[in-house]
Amino acid sequence: MIAQFESVDKQLLDILGTVSDPEIPVLSILDMGVVRSVNTINNIVKVEITPTYSGCPAMDAIGDDIKAAFRKQGLEAKVDLILSPAWTTDWITPKGRKALEDYGIAAPLNADADKEALLGDKKLVKCPQCGSLNTKLISQFGSTACKALFKCEDCLEPFDYFKCLK
């Protein structure tokens, strides 16, 4: 269980665990770290979420998916966006990082290593296909703004790298 949710009703977390990130469907919104709090007030489940970056187009879809998941269980939910503190890739759980890599997306490095990989041409991003560090930045922007496009020089596969956000 995610430490910040230890006192939360397991049923509420189980329901939230069924809601996937629309851009990375192998990650739940819990593992992505966008859920900030969940509690029940007057028989309404209140869920607070933080976007991965301001203007993230997936937040409306995530809010609708949360409400639908609770409605399916006979519960009403209210979803609020919390903008501060800003989301950070540090909030992705270890399970989420593994799911990213299993899906073919390199998990974020720390902030200093991220800058070196994206700006300094250092080989720090590990290929999620073969595990090689012999990788090359192709574009600082991948399939979404929060990802960069890399290519493995050993297995020759292209892959997304999820940029570090602090």
N, C-alpha and C positions, 0 to 999 in steps of 0.2 A: 504494500500500500504506500502511496505517496505520503511522505511525512506530514505535509501541511493539511492533509485530509484525515488524519488518524481518528479524529472525534466525529467525523461525518458518518451518517447512516450509510451502511454498506449498500443498501438498495439504490440509493441516489447515485453512488459512485458506479455501481454496476450499469445503471442506465446511461450515465455519461460515457462510460467505457464503450458503449455501442455506437457512439457518434464519432464518425471519422472526419479527419481533416479533408475537405473536398479536393485540395490540390495534391495531397499525399494520402491516398485512401488506406494505406497500411498502418497509419498512425491514428490513434484515438486523440480527441482533443485534450484528454488528460495527459497522455504521453507527450503531446506537442507542447504542453505547458501553458495553454491559453486559458484554462479554467483557473480563476483566482479564488473563488469561494462558491460554496453551495450550502444552502440551508432552507429550512421550511419555516415560513411565517404565515400564520392563519390559513393553513392548508394549501398554500401556494409555494412551489419550489422556486427559490430565487437563486439564479446562477449569474455570477459575474465573470465576464471573459475579457481578456486583453488581446487586441490584435497583434499579430507578429510584426507588423509595421503600420504606421498611420496610413489610412487609405486602403488597407487590405480589402480587396473585393470579395473575399470569402466570408467576411464576418456576418453579413446578412444571411447567407446560406447556413452558416454554423448556427446562428440564432434560431432560424426556422427548423433546422434539424434537431436542436435541443428540445424545442417545444414539441415537435412531433414525437420524439422518443418518449418524453414524459406523458404526452397525451395517450400514446399507445398503452401505457401502463395505468391509465385512468387518473393521471395527475395533471394539474395545471402548472405551467412554468412561466416565469417572467425572466427575461434575459436582459442584463445591463452591461454596457461596454464600460470598461475601466481603462483609462488611458495612462494613468500614473500609478505606480512606476511603469515605465515602458517595458515591453516584453524583451527578453534576452534569450539567446540560444542556450544559456545556462539552465533555463527552465525545461528544456527537453530532457525527459527522464532517460536513465540508462537503457531501459527497455525500448524507448523511442529511438535512441541513437542506433541500437542494434537493428531495429525494424527498418530504419532509413537505409542502412548499409545492406541488409538482406534484400531490399527493394532495388538496390543499385544506385543509391545516392550516398556520396561520401558525407559523413557526419561533420559538423563544424569543428574546427580547431579552436584553440584559445585566440584571443584578440591579436597578440603579437605574431603568432605563427600564421594567422589568417592574412595579415598585412604582408608578411614575407612571401606567402604563396601567391597572393594576388598581385603584388606590386614588385616584389624583389626577385621573382623567377627562381625561388628555391623549391626543391622537390620535397614538399611536406605533405601533400594530399595523397592519401592512399587509395589506390584503385579498389572499388568495392567488388569488382569481378574477380581479380586475381591476387589482390593484396600488395601489389608492387608500388613502390614509391617513385618509380620511373614514369612520372606523369607530367603532362604539359598543359598549361593554361591555354585554352583556345579562345575563350571570350569571357570577359568579366560578368557577362549576363547570360544565364542559361534559360531554361524553360519558364522561369518566373524571375522577378527582380531579386528575390532573396537567394538565388542560386547562380553559380558560375559554371561554365562548361569547360571540362577537362577532357584529355585523351590520354589513355595509358599507352606508353611507348613499347610495352612488352606484349600485352595481349591485343593492342590496337583498338580497344573498345572506347567509345566516347562515354562520358558519364557526367552527371550533375554533381556539384559540390555545394552543400548548403553553407552559405557564408555565415561567419560569426557575427552576431549582432549583440552589442552591449548597450 
